[in-house]
Amino acid sequence: MGWRGRGAGPWPGRGPLSHLPPWQRPGWLYGRGACWWFLAPYFGCRPYAAVPSLKPEDERKILTEQRIFIEEQVKTLQEALKRIEDRLEELKE
């Protein structure tokens, strides 16, 4: 792809990173929308500012729920690992 005229870079697309080839842009490397997180401080906007701050008791409740959920996942994975190890032992015999 060649130069496409005034104001356009050699690569397709528009925006602050259009001078980079697509495979070097944050969206390509880190997923769609990643450039907002990388470039927002430079443009004076903060996309994460839309998230309200939590009260300590609400945060404690959320973290407790997450801990319980993760502990259940760990237990499930340990049981699956145990079944796999048992089956491997059966197949060795």
Secondary structure, 3 states (H helix, E strand, C coil): CCCCCCCCCCCCCCCCCCCCCHHHCHHHHHCCCHHHHHHHHHHCCCHHHHCCCCCHHHHHHHHHHHHHHHHHHHHHHHHHHHHHHHHHHHHHC
